Amino acid sequence: MKAMKNQYYKYHVIRYIFLITLMLVSSSCKKLVEIIPPVTTINSENVFRDDKTAISVLTGLYLDLVSNYTGSGGISVTSALSADELKLYDGSNYPALNAFYTNSLISNPSGSIGGETWVRSYYIIFRCNAAIEELSSTAFLTPSVKKQLLGEAYFVRAFSYFYLINLYGDAALVLGTDPEVNRKLVRTGKPEIYLRIIQDLKEAQSLLSTQYLNADLQPYPAAIERIRPTSGAATALLARIYLYSGNNDSNAEAEATKVISQTILYDILPLNQVFLKNSKEAIWQLQPVRIGRNNEDAFNFILNSSGPGFENPLSISSDLLSSFEANDQRAAAGNWINSVQVGSVVYTYPYKYKATTGTVSEYAMVLRLGEQYLIRAEARANQGKLIGINSAASDLNVIRARAGLPSTTAATKEALLEAIFKERRSELFTEWGHRWLDIKRYGLVDQVMSEAAINKGISWNSYQKLYPIPFIDIRVAPQLIQNPGY
């Protein structure tokens, strides 16, 4: 967890990338831009004239995703703390984590906590925009390389915008690097940004390879590595977007079905094989980049014999632990949950990833097949396809069977949606903010968090469902308008 402090130092540096991106700057900031050439200038002169260097630029995006979206300050940890999945110990040593846990994020002249993903997302989005502009105009690259890299840039931009709008609400829709355009931007509504995300993902579907590619963009035999996105990854994310954006259930079902039907590539695996690197359940993974660490989530979540402490101050909340059904194998010791006893106290922790150090055996799972079944189940329930073959219940039962649970008894739309909501909690806990986003999109955030607040020893206010925009960004670009309550 010492990395958390390093991430916040990094935040104070990279947040200026967002300000440069929008070019909503004072005269002193303009001087900085004159000193440091824009990314597009660097790329057009030195990078996108050669396949190898162009590939390296896009590979760098995945390093950015790992360093900015994972780890102790990443989305899986902070959103799980914001919701009801984790308990934080030793909050005094981790004021930033404590602010997420107590839903007391701030944005004022004294400082900002909660705006990190806003800044990191725009940093990545700007890099995607620069890549899209340069790749679209270059005549120097091999056509197949150009096509794949362009698809990757569209995909990563869509992925970043998804988290941006679901954590912060309306956002500035930055689609290029032109300072004259970007400096005038205001916050765009989520529905319009969803339309852009859908457009980007359709572009990615048409451009990305159907096969998993290596560092030279050559196909891997038998999909050995799943770390560069494919058209299947774009399809999986598009299925999620259709579900989240509302009134797109038939499209969500269709896109999820495209992924699920690729049985040569994807399969539902036993619990303790799901999160291995290159698992057949994996649709898209991120490769760890820190020397000595097997996986960031394992490093953050796995407790040693001393229990929660300075290095690992997190455990599973009583809310989450008590939510599992009897005999759910996901909650069985050594499967997706494990425990350590210190004296008379038993602490439980997420154990989806098993090893903190040593030979890398697990990659960070970003998109996986289990979610696609739950997406399709929900989309089918919303359309009234409730029970029988090709129904919400049949999809839900695939996930329940893997967990050692009997088939669902839910048979009405309301009962099935409730069962799916509960199943998502048990299946996707501490993964990429699913629980935090689910309680908001289901309209249950106030109910769930009012109950969670009792165990946290805090009070809950509805405005806390959105994170604050960094104060410095609002000060420099007041037309962005801060989220209510901050």
Stockholm file with secondary structure:
# STOCKHOLM 1.0

chainA/1-486         MKAMKNQYYKYHVIRYIFLITLMLVSSSCKKLVEIIPPVTTINSENVFRDDKTAISVLTGLYLDLVSNYTGSGGISVTSALSADELKLYDGSNYPALNAFYTNSLISNPSGSIGGETWVRSYYIIFRCNAAIEELSSTAFLTPSVKKQLLGEAYFVRAFSYFYLINLYGDAALVLGTDPEVNRKLVRTGKPEIYLRIIQDLKEAQSLLSTQYLNADLQPYPAAIERIRPTSGAATALLARIYLYSGNNDSNAEAEATKVISQTILYDILPLNQVFLKNSKEAIWQLQPVRIGRNNEDAFNFILNSSGPGFENPLSISSDLLSSFEANDQRAAAGNWINSVQVGSVVYTYPYKYKATTGTVSEYAMVLRLGEQYLIRAEARANQGKLIGINSAASDLNVIRARAGLPSTTAATKEALLEAIFKERRSELFTEWGHRWLDIKRYGLVDQVMSEAAINKGISWNSYQKLYPIPFIDIRVAPQLIQNPGY
#=GR chainA/1-486 SS CHHHHHHHHHHHHHHHHHHHHHTCCCHHHHHHHHHSCCHHHHIIIIITTSHHHHHHHHHHHHHHHHHHHSSTTSHHHHHHHHTTSEEESCGGGCHHHHHHHTTCCEEETTEEESCHHHHHHHHHHHHHHHHHHHHHHCSSSCHHHHHHHHHHHHHHHHHHHHHHHHHHSSEECCCSCCHHHHTTCCEECHHHHHHHHHHHHHHHHHHSCSSCBCTTSCBCGGGCCCCSCCHHHHHHHHHHHHHHHSSCHHHHHHHHHHHHTCTTTCCCCCGGGTTBTTCTTEEEEECCCSTTCSCHHHHHHCCCTTCSCSSCCEEECHHHHTTSCTTCGGGSBTTTEEEEEETTEEEEEECSSCCSSSSCCBCEEEEEHHHHHHHHHHHHHHTTCCSSTTSHHHHHHHHHHHTTCCCCCCCSHHHHHHHHHHHHHHHHTTSTTHHHHHHHHTTCHHHHHHHHHHHHTCCCCGGGGSCCCCHHHHHHCGGGCCCTTC
#=GC SS_cons         CHHHHHHHHHHHHHHHHHHHHHTCCCHHHHHHHHHSCCHHHHIIIIITTSHHHHHHHHHHHHHHHHHHHSSTTSHHHHHHHHTTSEEESCGGGCHHHHHHHTTCCEEETTEEESCHHHHHHHHHHHHHHHHHHHHHHCSSSCHHHHHHHHHHHHHHHHHHHHHHHHHHSSEECCCSCCHHHHTTCCEECHHHHHHHHHHHHHHHHHHSCSSCBCTTSCBCGGGCCCCSCCHHHHHHHHHHHHHHHSSCHHHHHHHHHHHHTCTTTCCCCCGGGTTBTTCTTEEEEECCCSTTCSCHHHHHHCCCTTCSCSSCCEEECHHHHTTSCTTCGGGSBTTTEEEEEETTEEEEEECSSCCSSSSCCBCEEEEEHHHHHHHHHHHHHHTTCCSSTTSHHHHHHHHHHHTTCCCCCCCSHHHHHHHHHHHHHHHHTTSTTHHHHHHHHTTCHHHHHHHHHHHHTCCCCGGGGSCCCCHHHHHHCGGGCCCTTC
//
